[in-house]
Amino acid sequence: MFRTVRQRTLDEARTASALRCDIALTVAIADPARLWEEAMAHLRASGLDVDEIMETIGGRSDPQIEDCLAVLLLPDQIAGCDLISFGLQQDPVWS
C-alpha cells in the first residue's frame, strides 16, 4: 500500500518526463442522499465497516459531499498512469 522512498523517487522521475493531462469535471449534486448511498456501497465493498464509513463520508442525512465524490471518482489505479494530484472544491455559493 505504501511506497518506499526509492519507489516514490522512481515514480517521480518517470512522471516528470511523462505526458501530462488535466481533467476537469463539474457536477451538480441533485440528490446528496443517493450520492452517499453509492459511496457507502463502494466503501462496504472495499471492506470498511459502518463506523469507518461514517467517519469517511459522514451520515446519509448529512453527507460529506467532497469525500463521497472522491470515493466514487478516484480509481485504485489507472493503467499506465501515475496520479499526480486530485482536488475537489465545493462552490462557495452552495456551502
Phi, psi and omega in degrees: 000309180266137181272148176286165177301319179298316181294319177299319180296316178297317179298318180294321179295316179295318182293324182299328182262002185270158171296134180246141178230136174256139180237130177245140181217127176241130180232151172252127183271096182279330184220086182303325180294321178293319176302314180299317180300318179293317179296319178298315179299319179297315181291323177298318180296333179276355175106001179285147176269175186301318180296319179294322179295314180299322178292328184278314187236008181077191180262166182301321183282343179215067184289150173273096190305311183300321180290322176299315179297317180299318179301319185275331185268332183271113176285160176298323183205144171246117186307127177078008184233153170246123178288120182271313179204160178211134179215145176233141179220125177278138178300124183299338179297327184261000182289000000 
